[in-house]
């Protein structure tokens, strides 16, 4: 099959979704082309073409980027040595790890850790190709204080155990065109009457962090939470969010305030002595913002913690 447009068969996209999950779960293992192609039920040659078409990256480039990004998260949130982190993600020595890391973040792992101290790592735009320079210390402290005050005024926060959620989802990569993912899900759900139930909620799950991954490469799942039984079709697949202890922040915000809300919630997490868990953050919407008098979202933001 010749790939000439972005409208590749939905079955292909679903197979690549399985590959995304497999890679995420096996970053510390050998991810050879033959092994990953088998997960997608493609020949290695055909898989290479399809994967690059969907992601814009070769498998090797994608895996290397994911390993470096994951190692950056470890540098920010764990006390592991750079040597241990290098070996964890398959680098033979510190030198090769450092060279590769510097290509992505413009600094060695050691320098990166010094530039982004753990206590407030989540609230700084990383000094990297993926972010912007953060302000000088005085302005930085002022920003922190302002965000801490803002969240007190604009959020209701609690820590609770969240149940396992079984959802219908559609994958989207990058910040551009995210509305298309919501539209796909709605077009599938409306004829089935799945949005009529007041308990049905739309949401979004984040597999990558905007603080570490370039915005055009952040992978998300837009999802529908419903108690109604359903059958998947096309790009719509079954998605599960595991039960977890979460910080849950209830916000009433404009579309432009989501970054501030997430940043503030991570500050709250750090200030209150919690650490992010292994599950992915997500958000659930409780209204149609277009029907709000001020076009605001009533939304819960979830950060899984340990």
C-alpha positions, 0 to 999 in steps of 0.5 A: 500500500502506498502512503500518500495522505494522512488518511491511513487505514484506522486499523494501522493507527490502532496497531501503532497505538499498541506499539506506543503502549508497548514502547512506554512499558518497555523503555528499559528493554531491547526495542529492536525493529523486529520485536516492535514490528511483531507487536503491530503485526507488520513486516519490519520493512512495512512497519518502518514506513507506517511508523514514520508516516504516523509519527514523523520519526523513525522507530530508533529516533522515537525510542531514543527521544522517549528514553531521554525524556524519561531519563529527564523526568528521573533526573528531576524527581528521583535521587538516582545517579546519572550512571544508574539512569544511563544504564537503566535506559540502555546507554553503555556509559555516561559519555554516550548518555551525556552526548545524546542528552545534550542534543535534546536539552542543550545541557549535560544530565548533571547541568540539567539537574542543577538548573532544575532543582527537585523542589520546584522542577515542575513549575519551570520551563526547562532550559532546553530546546523544548522550553524557554529560559526561566526568569531570574531567581527573584522573578521566579520566586514571585511567580511561584508565590503568585501561582500559590495564591492563585490556586487558593482562590481558584481551586478546590483540592483534595486527595482521594482514591480514584476508581478504575475507569474504563473509557472509550478513547482516541489517540492524538499527538501534538497540540495542533488539531486537538479539537479533531480528536474530540470531534471524532469521539463525539461523532462516534458517541452521539448516534449511540446515545452515549452523551445523553446520560448526565454521567457521561464525561469527556476528558483527556489523558497525558502520556507526556509532560509539556515540560519535557516533551516538545508540544508537537510530540506530546501524546494524549488520549481524548476519552469518554467516560460512560456507564453505558456498554459500547462497542469500539470501531475505527480509531475508537478503542478501549482505554483504562485508567487504573485506580490510584491515589490522586490529587484532584483539583476542581477548577472553573477556568478559561481555555487559556488558563489550563497551563496555569492550573496544571502548573499550580497543582504541581506546585501544590503537590510539591509544597505538600510533600507528595510525589508523582506516581507512575500513572498518567495525569488526566483531566475530566470536564463537567460542562460544555464551556460554550454554554458557560456565560464566561466560556469557562470549563468546569474541570477536575485535574488529576495527578496520581501520587505515591 
